[in-house]
Amino acid sequence: MAKDIRISCPLNGKLVPLNSINDPVFASGAMGRGIAVQEPKGQVLAPFDGEITVFFPTGHAIGLKSDDGIELLIHVGMDTVKMNGEGFTPKKEAGDKIKKGDILLEFSPDAIKKAGYETTTPVVVTNHADFGDITIELDGQSITAKAPAEDANAGPVEKDADDSQYDGLPDEERVAKLIMKYVGGPDNVRTAEHCATRLRLIVNDKSKIQEKKVENIDGVKGQFFAAQQYQIICGTGFVDKVTEEFIKLKPSLAGGGGKEAAYAEMSLMQKISRTLGDVFVPIIPVLVATGLFMGARGAILSLGSEWDPNFLLMTQVLTDTAFAFLPALVCWSTMNKFGGTAVIGIVLGLMLVFPGLPNAYVVGGAAAEIAEKGLTWVEASALPEYAGKTPIPLDLGFVNIPLVGYQGSVLPALVLGIFAAKFQQFLKTFIPDMIDLIVTPFLTLTVSMALASSLLVLSCTAWSK
């Protein structure tokens, strides 16, 4: 008879039965027996001595193995793989030896909630069939997941006759080939990716999937459709290997995800709209917030309210900063969208509003008065009352171009961000890894700054007319 085990809970919070949570995979016990933790406090601690077998790159899921053979999966939150690591700070790595009480992961429950996901965390023993009752305890709380009663009528699952050709293969290769066979073959699979426990597929024709045969593959723990994806449960660690072998059967799946598949189906205008949305949506909230405050301040002042000049200045700092440095926000978001390094985007955007260049808003405000007096920009720049209110004259010999900053501009920052991201990716194709950290950012900034200077000169020719 299998032995009963007791495990300390790796998170602080409220223990609840596993079958009470919203995730159908964990609630059904397909991933193993255990419990769930509601309102976890933000740390994952080692519940026993052992090692980390899997630490998912996004930090949301950890696989552990104790010195006496207990395999434990901790999945922080529901669908938190979609957060791409935001709010998660790993303190250990896969392969590390651990002692009971070691901090494995720190995470922000508030960040999870803000992203729209649940913080409830399943904690399950994935090799539960090796044990009897499984009890997980925490500060006087304890929940026992009972061992299932043995079914005397249960027998081995009958396999297709031609499945025997895969019997001598490594488990991950055998499972991958059988999955490919029963989901309708390579032509029926559009994308393949995985999370901590599941192979996630988007297929062309759902009717071609033989769901029962997929579920009966030795190594598959369950399958279901969710969010337009066919999800096949393989388990922590094993799913990585299965996915790798699965993609070998159709190499074009490498790097493909559901978003890319949906993008490929769009028209040109839809692609442009989607790209612009991906760039500007992340910065809209801060612009809306500061814009609303700006409107409220204007309404109050229009009613005759008088404010202390210093207090008024502080409100201007609050409302005007985002708009004054808008190119930096746009360039940062564009670099993120097109796969560049975000901090390079910030630097390039800030260069467009460098304090040494006259502020475009100030120059624009003085333009009407200067024109009314019949002065040129060069003549006005020589007068002390217009110090800092006129463009900087750039004499190229054949033409005199007045330069101003890019405050409030969007298009130059967008173009610069796209160029910098693509140029950085190009550099990475041939620059050796050992010098990539220094050389690639240096060349990206240098060439992009040269392009930005050219854009600055070209755009400012309008001031000379």
C-alpha positions as CSV (number, residue, x, y, z in Angstrom):
1,M,0.0,0.0,0.0
2,A,1.3,3.5,-0.9
3,K,2.5,5.6,2.0
4,D,0.7,8.8,3.1
5,I,2.8,12.0,3.0
6,R,2.6,15.4,4.7
7,I,4.1,18.5,3.1
8,S,4.5,22.1,4.4
9,C,2.7,24.6,2.2
10,P,5.2,26.7,0.2
11,L,3.0,29.9,0.3
12,N,1.3,31.7,3.1
13,G,-2.4,32.3,2.6
14,K,-5.7,30.4,3.0
15,L,-5.7,26.7,2.0
16,V,-8.7,25.6,0.0
17,P,-9.6,22.3,-1.7
18,L,-8.2,21.9,-5.2
19,N,-11.6,21.1,-6.8
20,S,-13.0,24.5,-5.6
21,I,-10.8,26.6,-7.9
22,N,-11.7,28.0,-11.4
23,D,-9.0,26.3,-13.4
24,P,-10.6,23.0,-14.8
25,V,-7.3,21.3,-15.4
26,F,-6.1,21.7,-11.8
27,A,-9.6,21.3,-10.3
28,S,-10.1,18.0,-12.1
29,G,-6.9,16.6,-10.6
30,A,-5.4,16.1,-14.1
31,M,-2.2,17.7,-13.0
32,G,-2.0,15.9,-9.7
33,R,-3.5,15.9,-6.2
34,G,-3.0,18.7,-3.7
35,I,-4.5,22.0,-2.6
36,A,-4.8,25.7,-3.6
37,V,-3.8,28.8,-1.8
38,Q,-6.0,31.8,-1.9
39,E,-4.7,35.3,-1.3
40,P,-1.0,34.3,-1.3
41,K,1.3,36.8,0.4
42,G,4.0,37.2,-2.3
43,Q,6.7,34.6,-1.6
44,V,7.2,31.0,-2.5
45,L,9.4,29.1,0.0
46,A,10.9,25.6,-0.3
47,P,8.6,23.1,1.5
48,F,11.3,20.5,1.8
49,D,15.0,19.7,1.0
50,G,15.5,18.8,-2.6
51,E,16.1,20.5,-5.9
52,I,14.4,22.7,-8.5
53,T,13.6,20.6,-11.5
54,V,11.8,23.3,-13.5
55,F,11.7,27.1,-13.2
56,F,9.6,28.5,-16.0
57,P,11.2,31.5,-17.7
58,T,8.2,33.8,-16.8
59,G,8.7,32.8,-13.1
60,H,5.0,31.9,-12.6
61,A,5.5,28.1,-12.2
62,I,8.1,26.0,-10.3
63,G,8.7,22.3,-10.3
64,L,10.4,20.7,-7.3
65,K,11.6,17.3,-6.3
66,S,12.3,16.3,-2.7
67,D,15.1,14.2,-1.5
68,D,12.6,11.4,-0.9
69,G,11.0,11.5,-4.3
70,I,8.0,13.9,-4.0
71,E,7.5,15.9,-7.2
72,L,5.7,19.2,-6.5
73,L,4.3,21.8,-8.9
74,I,3.6,25.3,-7.7
75,H,1.6,27.4,-10.2
76,V,1.3,31.0,-9.0
77,G,-2.1,32.4,-10.1
78,M,-4.4,31.6,-13.0
79,D,-3.2,32.2,-16.6
80,T,-0.3,34.2,-15.3
81,V,1.9,32.9,-18.0
82,K,0.4,35.7,-20.1
83,M,2.1,38.3,-17.8
84,N,5.5,37.4,-19.4
85,G,7.3,37.6,-16.0
86,E,6.0,41.0,-15.0
87,G,5.6,41.1,-11.2
88,F,7.7,37.9,-10.7
89,T,11.2,37.9,-9.3
90,P,12.9,34.4,-9.2
91,K,15.5,33.9,-6.4
92,K,16.7,30.5,-7.6
93,E,17.2,28.7,-10.9
94,A,16.4,25.3,-12.3
95,G,18.9,22.7,-11.1
96,D,19.6,24.5,-7.8
97,K,19.6,22.5,-4.6
98,I,17.2,23.8,-2.0
99,K,16.7,23.6,1.8
100,K,13.4,23.9,3.5
101,G,12.5,27.5,4.0
102,D,14.6,28.9,1.1
103,I,13.0,31.7,-0.8
104,L,12.4,30.5,-4.3
105,L,10.3,33.3,-5.8
106,E,8.9,36.7,-4.9
107,F,5.9,38.0,-6.7
108,S,3.4,40.8,-6.6
109,P,-0.2,39.8,-5.9
110,D,-1.3,43.4,-6.7
111,A,0.4,43.2,-10.1
112,I,-1.4,39.9,-10.9
113,K,-4.8,41.4,-9.9
114,K,-4.1,44.6,-11.8
115,A,-3.4,42.5,-14.9
116,G,-6.8,40.9,-14.5
117,Y,-5.8,37.4,-13.2
118,E,-6.5,35.5,-10.1
119,T,-3.8,35.0,-7.5
120,T,-5.2,31.6,-6.3
121,T,-2.2,29.2,-6.5
122,P,-2.5,25.4,-7.0
123,V,0.1,23.3,-5.2
124,V,0.0,19.7,-6.5
125,V,2.0,16.5,-6.2
126,T,2.5,15.5,-9.9
127,N,3.6,11.9,-9.1
128,H,0.6,11.5,-6.8
129,A,0.1,7.9,-8.0
130,D,3.2,6.9,-6.0
131,F,1.6,8.0,-2.7
132,G,-1.5,7.5,-0.6
133,D,-3.2,10.4,1.1
134,I,-1.5,13.7,0.6
135,T,-1.8,16.3,3.3
136,I,-0.6,19.9,2.9
137,E,-0.4,22.0,6.1
138,L,0.2,25.6,7.0
139,D,0.0,27.2,10.5
140,G,-2.7,25.0,11.9
141,Q,-4.5,24.7,8.5
142,S,-4.4,21.4,6.7
143,I,-6.2,19.8,3.8
144,T,-5.8,16.1,2.8
145,A,-6.2,14.9,-0.8
146,K,-7.3,11.4,-0.5
147,A,-5.9,8.6,-2.6
148,P,-8.4,7.5,-5.2
149,A,-10.1,4.1,-4.7
150,E,-8.7,1.4,-6.9
151,D,-10.9,0.3,-9.7
152,A,-10.9,-3.4,-10.0
153,N,-12.2,-3.3,-13.6
154,A,-9.6,-0.9,-14.8
155,G,-7.2,-2.2,-17.4
156,P,-4.6,-0.9,-19.8
157,V,-5.8,1.4,-22.5
158,E,-6.0,-0.3,-25.9
159,K,-3.7,1.3,-28.5
160,D,-4.0,1.5,-32.2
161,A,-2.0,-1.3,-33.9
162,D,0.3,1.0,-35.7
163,D,1.2,2.9,-32.6
164,S,3.7,0.2,-31.7
165,Q,6.1,1.7,-34.2
166,Y,6.8,4.5,-31.7
167,D,7.4,2.2,-28.7
168,G,11.2,2.2,-28.9
169,L,11.5,6.0,-29.0
170,P,12.3,8.4,-26.1
171,D,9.1,9.3,-24.3
172,E,9.0,12.9,-25.4
173,E,9.5,11.9,-29.1
174,R,6.9,9.2,-28.9
175,V,4.3,11.5,-27.3
176,A,5.0,14.3,-29.8
177,K,4.6,12.0,-32.8
178,L,1.4,10.5,-31.4
179,I,-0.1,13.9,-30.7
180,M,0.8,15.1,-34.2
181,K,-0.9,12.0,-35.6
182,Y,-4.1,12.4,-33.6
183,V,-4.5,16.2,-34.1
184,G,-4.7,15.7,-37.8
185,G,-1.1,15.9,-38.9
186,P,1.3,18.8,-39.6
187,D,-1.1,20.4,-42.2
188,N,-3.8,20.8,-39.5
189,V,-1.5,22.6,-37.0
190,R,-1.1,26.4,-37.3
191,T,0.8,27.3,-34.2
192,A,2.4,25.5,-31.2
193,E,3.6,26.9,-27.9
194,H,3.6,25.8,-24.3
195,C,3.1,27.0,-20.8
196,A,4.3,25.4,-17.6
197,T,2.2,22.2,-18.1
198,R,0.4,22.3,-21.4
199,L,1.1,22.1,-25.1
200,R,-1.1,24.7,-26.7
201,L,-2.1,24.3,-30.3
202,I,-4.1,26.3,-32.8
203,V,-5.5,24.1,-35.5
204,N,-7.2,24.6,-38.8
205,D,-9.9,22.0,-38.5
206,K,-11.1,20.9,-35.0
207,S,-13.0,18.0,-36.5
208,K,-9.8,16.3,-37.4
209,I,-8.7,15.9,-33.8
210,Q,-9.2,12.5,-32.2
211,E,-9.6,13.8,-28.6
212,K,-10.0,10.4,-26.9
213,K,-6.9,9.0,-28.6
214,V,-4.9,12.0,-27.6
215,E,-6.0,11.6,-24.0
216,N,-5.1,7.9,-24.1
217,I,-1.5,8.6,-25.1
218,D,0.8,7.4,-22.3
219,G,2.3,10.6,-21.0
220,V,-0.7,12.8,-21.7
221,K,-2.7,13.7,-18.6
222,G,-5.6,15.4,-20.3
223,Q,-6.8,17.6,-23.1
224,F,-9.4,20.4,-23.7
225,F,-10.2,23.4,-25.7
226,A,-9.9,26.9,-24.2
227,A,-9.4,30.4,-25.6
228,Q,-9.4,29.0,-29.2
229,Q,-6.5,26.7,-28.3
230,Y,-6.3,23.0,-28.1
231,Q,-4.5,22.4,-24.8
232,I,-2.8,19.1,-24.1
233,I,-1.6,18.5,-20.5
234,C,1.9,16.9,-20.4
235,G,3.2,18.0,-17.0
236,T,6.0,20.2,-15.7
237,G,9.3,19.8,-17.4
238,F,8.0,17.1,-19.8
239,V,6.0,19.6,-21.8
240,D,9.1,21.5,-22.8
241,K,10.6,18.4,-24.3
242,V,7.4,17.3,-26.0
243,T,7.0,20.8,-27.5
244,E,10.6,20.7,-28.8
245,E,10.0,17.4,-30.5
246,F,6.6,18.4,-31.8
247,I,8.1,21.5,-33.5
248,K,10.7,19.3,-35.2
249,L,7.9,17.5,-37.0
250,K,6.9,20.9,-38.5
251,P,9.9,23.3,-38.2
252,S,7.8,26.3,-39.5
253,L,6.1,26.2,-36.1
254,A,9.2,27.5,-34.4
255,G,8.7,30.9,-32.8
256,G,5.0,30.9,-33.9
257,G,2.3,31.8,-31.4
258,G,-1.4,32.5,-31.5
259,K,-0.9,36.2,-31.9
260,E,1.3,35.7,-34.9
261,A,-1.3,33.4,-36.5
262,A,-4.1,35.9,-36.0
263,Y,-1.8,38.7,-37.3
264,A,-1.1,36.7,-40.5
265,E,-4.9,36.6,-41.3
266,M,-5.2,40.4,-41.2
267,S,-5.4,42.8,-44.2
268,L,-2.7,45.4,-44.7
269,M,-4.8,48.1,-43.1
270,Q,-5.6,45.9,-40.1
271,K,-1.9,45.1,-39.6
272,I,-1.1,48.8,-39.6
273,S,-3.9,49.5,-37.2
274,R,-2.9,46.6,-34.9
275,T,0.8,47.8,-35.0
276,L,-0.1,51.3,-34.1
277,G,-2.4,50.1,-31.4
278,D,0.3,48.0,-29.9
279,V,2.6,51.0,-29.8
280,F,0.2,53.6,-28.5
281,V,-2.2,51.7,-26.2
282,P,0.5,51.3,-23.4
283,I,1.0,55.0,-23.2
284,I,-2.6,56.1,-23.5
285,P,-3.5,55.7,-19.8
286,V,-0.9,58.2,-18.6
287,L,-1.9,60.7,-21.4
288,V,-5.6,60.4,-20.5
289,A,-4.9,60.8,-16.7
290,T,-2.7,63.9,-17.1
291,G,-5.0,65.3,-19.8
292,L,-8.0,65.0,-17.5
293,F,-6.2,66.8,-14.7
294,M,-5.1,69.5,-17.2
295,G,-8.7,70.0,-18.2
296,A,-9.9,70.1,-14.6
297,R,-7.2,72.7,-13.7
298,G,-8.2,74.8,-16.7
299,A,-11.9,74.7,-15.7
300,I,-11.1,75.8,-12.2
301,L,-8.9,78.6,-13.3
302,S,-11.5,79.8,-15.8
303,L,-13.9,80.3,-12.9
304,G,-11.6,83.0,-11.4
305,S,-9.8,80.8,-8.9
306,E,-6.3,82.2,-8.0
307,W,-3.5,79.7,-7.1
308,D,-0.1,80.2,-5.6
309,P,2.4,80.4,-8.4
310,N,4.5,77.6,-6.9
311,F,1.5,75.4,-6.5
312,L,0.5,76.2,-10.1
313,L,4.0,75.2,-11.2
314,M,3.7,71.8,-9.5
315,T,0.4,71.1,-11.2
316,Q,2.1,71.9,-14.5
317,V,4.8,69.4,-13.7
318,L,2.1,66.8,-13.2
319,T,0.2,67.6,-16.3
320,D,2.9,68.6,-18.8
321,T,5.6,66.1,-18.3
322,A,4.1,63.3,-20.2
323,F,3.3,65.5,-23.2
324,A,6.7,67.3,-23.1
325,F,8.5,63.9,-23.1
326,L,6.0,62.2,-25.5
327,P,8.7,61.2,-28.0
328,A,10.5,59.3,-25.2
329,L,7.3,57.3,-24.4
330,V,6.6,56.7,-28.1
331,C,10.2,55.6,-28.8
332,W,10.2,53.3,-25.8
333,S,6.9,51.6,-26.7
334,T,8.0,51.3,-30.4
335,M,11.2,49.5,-29.4
336,N,9.2,47.2,-27.2
337,K,6.8,46.4,-30.0
338,F,9.5,45.7,-32.6
339,G,11.8,43.7,-30.4
340,G,14.5,46.3,-29.5
341,T,16.0,47.1,-26.1
342,A,13.5,49.5,-24.3
343,V,16.2,51.6,-22.6
344,I,17.7,52.4,-25.9
345,G,14.3,53.6,-27.1
346,I,14.1,55.8,-24.0
347,V,17.5,57.4,-24.6
348,L,16.7,58.1,-28.3
349,G,13.3,59.6,-27.4
350,L,14.9,61.9,-24.8
351,M,17.4,63.0,-27.3
352,L,14.6,64.4,-29.4
353,V,13.6,66.7,-26.5
354,F,17.1,67.4,-25.2
355,P,17.1,70.5,-23.0
356,G,19.8,72.1,-25.1
357,L,17.3,72.4,-27.9
358,P,14.7,75.2,-27.7
359,N,11.3,73.9,-26.5
360,A,8.9,73.6,-29.4
361,Y,6.0,74.9,-27.3
362,V,7.9,78.0,-26.2
363,V,9.1,78.7,-29.7
364,G,5.6,78.3,-31.1
365,G,4.2,80.6,-28.4
366,A,6.6,83.4,-29.5
367,A,6.2,82.9,-33.2
368,A,3.1,85.1,-33.5
369,E,4.6,88.0,-31.6
370,I,7.8,87.8,-33.7
371,A,5.9,87.7,-36.9
372,E,3.8,90.7,-35.8
373,K,6.9,92.7,-35.3
374,G,8.2,91.8,-38.8
375,L,11.3,90.1,-37.4
376,T,13.0,87.1,-38.8
377,W,14.1,84.2,-36.5
378,V,17.7,85.3,-36.8
379,E,16.9,88.9,-35.9
380,A,14.7,87.9,-32.9
381,S,17.4,85.5,-31.6
382,A,19.7,88.5,-31.1
383,L,17.2,90.3,-28.8
384,P,17.4,89.5,-25.1
385,E,13.7,89.3,-24.6
386,Y,13.5,86.4,-27.0
387,A,16.4,84.4,-25.4
388,G,15.4,80.7,-25.4
389,K,12.3,81.5,-27.4
390,T,13.8,81.2,-30.9
391,P,15.2,78.3,-32.8
392,I,19.0,77.6,-32.8
393,P,20.3,78.7,-36.3
394,L,22.2,76.0,-38.0
395,D,24.3,77.4,-40.8
396,L,25.1,74.8,-43.5
397,G,26.7,77.4,-45.8
398,F,24.0,77.2,-48.4
399,V,21.1,77.4,-46.1
400,N,20.3,78.5,-42.5
401,I,18.1,76.0,-40.7
402,P,16.5,76.9,-37.3
403,L,16.5,73.9,-34.9
404,V,13.9,73.2,-32.2
405,G,13.0,70.3,-30.0
406,Y,10.4,67.6,-30.7
407,Q,8.2,68.2,-27.7
408,G,4.7,66.7,-28.4
409,S,5.8,65.1,-31.7
410,V,4.9,61.5,-32.5
411,L,5.9,60.5,-36.0
412,P,9.7,61.1,-35.8
413,A,9.9,59.1,-32.6
414,L,7.8,56.3,-34.2
415,V,10.2,56.1,-37.2
416,L,13.3,56.3,-35.1
417,G,12.0,53.5,-32.8
418,I,11.3,51.2,-35.7
419,F,14.6,51.8,-37.3
420,A,16.6,51.4,-34.0
421,A,14.8,48.1,-33.2
422,K,15.4,46.6,-36.7
423,F,19.0,47.9,-36.8
424,Q,19.7,46.4,-33.4
425,Q,18.4,43.0,-34.5
426,F,20.5,43.2,-37.7
427,L,23.7,43.9,-35.6
428,K,23.0,40.9,-33.4
429,T,23.2,38.6,-36.4
430,F,26.9,39.0,-36.7
431,I,28.3,40.7,-33.6
432,P,29.9,38.0,-31.3
433,D,28.1,37.3,-28.0
434,M,31.1,38.3,-25.9
435,I,31.1,41.9,-27.1
436,D,27.4,42.2,-27.9
437,L,26.5,43.8,-24.6
438,I,28.7,46.8,-25.3
439,V,29.1,47.1,-29.1
440,T,25.5,46.5,-30.2
441,P,24.0,49.3,-28.0
442,F,26.8,51.6,-28.9
443,L,26.3,51.2,-32.7
444,T,22.5,51.2,-32.4
445,L,22.6,54.5,-30.5
446,T,25.3,56.1,-32.8
447,V,23.6,55.3,-36.1
448,S,20.1,56.0,-34.7
449,M,21.2,59.4,-33.3
450,A,22.7,60.2,-36.7
451,L,19.3,59.4,-38.3
452,A,17.5,61.4,-35.6
453,S,19.7,64.4,-36.3
454,S,18.9,64.2,-40.0
455,L,15.2,64.0,-39.2
456,L,15.6,67.0,-36.9
457,V,17.2,69.1,-39.6
458,L,14.7,68.0,-42.3
459,S,11.6,68.7,-40.1
460,C,12.9,72.0,-38.9
461,T,13.3,73.4,-42.4
462,A,9.6,74.5,-42.0
463,W,10.8,77.1,-39.5
464,S,13.0,78.8,-42.1
465,K,10.1,79.5,-44.5
